[in-house]
Amino acid sequence: MSQDLSDSQLKDLWRQGKIPVIFKRNKPLPVLARIPFAEGNMEWLRDGRRLKPDWCAQFKAWEIPTA
């Protein structure tokens, strides 16, 4: 996005459940991916890579390696 969003706008965007959201955190933390529930999400996010995505219950999102 080319515009800056306020904290409340970012929270609203993260909490909605229809549009996938990717949040890149500071290193060395992994990327958070919040996507609508579907069978096979983990396999789709993994996309044949060696490392598996982990479910983060705190943020209700997948943690995927930044590499």
TORSE-142337 format. One record per residue (C-alpha): residue in one letter; chain; residue number from 1; x, y negated, z. Coordinates in steps of 0.1 Angstrom, whole numbers, always signed. Layout:
N
+------+-----+-----+-------+-------+-------+
! type ! mol ! seq !    c1 !    c2 !    c3 !
+------+-----+-----+-------+-------+-------+
!    a !   A ! NUM !     X !     Y !     Z !
...
+------+-----+-----+-------+-------+-------+
//
This chain:
67
+------+-----+-----+-------+-------+-------+
! type ! mol ! seq !    c1 !    c2 !    c3 !
+------+-----+-----+-------+-------+-------+
!    m !   A !   1 !    +0 !    +0 !    +0 !
!    s !   A !   2 !   +12 !   -34 !    -8 !
!    q !   A !   3 !    -7 !   -52 !   +20 !
!    d !   A !   4 !    +0 !   -51 !   +57 !
!    l !   A !   5 !   -28 !   -36 !   +78 !
!    s !   A !   6 !   -37 !   -44 !  +114 !
!    d !   A !   7 !   -35 !   -17 !  +141 !
!    s !   A !   8 !   -72 !   -14 !  +142 !
!    q !   A !   9 !   -74 !    -9 !  +104 !
!    l !   A !  10 !   -47 !   +18 !  +106 !
!    k !   A !  11 !   -66 !   +36 !  +134 !
!    d !   A !  12 !   -98 !   +35 !  +114 !
!    l !   A !  13 !   -80 !   +48 !   +83 !
!    w !   A !  14 !   -65 !   +77 !  +103 !
!    r !   A !  15 !   -98 !   +86 !  +121 !
!    q !   A !  16 !  -119 !   +89 !   +89 !
!    g !   A !  17 !  -120 !  +124 !   +76 !
!    k !   A !  18 !  -127 !  +122 !   +39 !
!    i !   A !  19 !   -96 !  +107 !   +24 !
!    p !   A !  20 !   -62 !  +124 !   +29 !
!    v !   A !  21 !   -37 !  +103 !   +49 !
!    i !   A !  22 !    +1 !  +106 !   +50 !
!    f !   A !  23 !   +20 !   +89 !   +78 !
!    k !   A !  24 !   +58 !   +88 !   +76 !
!    r !   A !  25 !   +73 !   +84 !  +110 !
!    n !   A !  26 !  +109 !   +73 !  +119 !
!    k !   A !  27 !  +136 !   +99 !  +116 !
!    p !   A !  28 !  +140 !  +126 !  +129 !
!    l !   A !  29 !  +102 !  +131 !  +133 !
!    p !   A !  30 !   +84 !  +150 !  +106 !
!    v !   A !  31 !   +57 !  +134 !   +83 !
!    l !   A !  32 !   +21 !  +137 !   +94 !
!    a !   A !  33 !    -5 !  +148 !   +68 !
!    r !   A !  34 !   -41 !  +145 !   +77 !
!    i !   A !  35 !   -63 !  +162 !   +51 !
!    p !   A !  36 !   -99 !  +174 !   +52 !
!    f !   A !  37 !  -103 !  +210 !   +64 !
!    a !   A !  38 !  -101 !  +237 !   +38 !
!    e !   A !  39 !   -90 !  +274 !   +38 !
!    g !   A !  40 !   -55 !  +275 !   +25 !
!    n !   A !  41 !   -44 !  +240 !   +35 !
!    m !   A !  42 !   -12 !  +254 !   +50 !
!    e !   A !  43 !    -3 !  +273 !   +19 !
!    w !   A !  44 !   -11 !  +243 !    -3 !
!    l !   A !  45 !   +11 !  +220 !   +19 !
!    r !   A !  46 !   +39 !  +246 !   +19 !
!    d !   A !  47 !   +39 !  +248 !   -19 !
!    g !   A !  48 !   +64 !  +277 !   -19 !
!    r !   A !  49 !   +90 !  +260 !    +3 !
!    r !   A !  50 !  +110 !  +278 !   +30 !
!    l !   A !  51 !   +97 !  +258 !   +60 !
!    k !   A !  52 !   +60 !  +261 !   +70 !
!    p !   A !  53 !   +39 !  +231 !   +80 !
!    d !   A !  54 !   +30 !  +230 !  +117 !
!    w !   A !  55 !    -4 !  +220 !  +132 !
!    c !   A !  56 !    -1 !  +191 !  +156 !
!    a !   A !  57 !   -31 !  +193 !  +179 !
!    q !   A !  58 !   -23 !  +159 !  +194 !
!    f !   A !  59 !   -28 !  +140 !  +161 !
!    k !   A !  60 !   -50 !  +167 !  +145 !
!    a !   A !  61 !   -27 !  +167 !  +115 !
!    w !   A !  62 !    -1 !  +188 !   +98 !
!    e !   A !  63 !   +36 !  +181 !  +105 !
!    i !   A !  64 !   +56 !  +187 !   +73 !
!    p !   A !  65 !   +94 !  +183 !   +70 !
!    t !   A !  66 !  +106 !  +150 !   +55 !
!    a !   A !  67 !  +129 !  +166 !   +31 !
+------+-----+-----+-------+-------+-------+
//
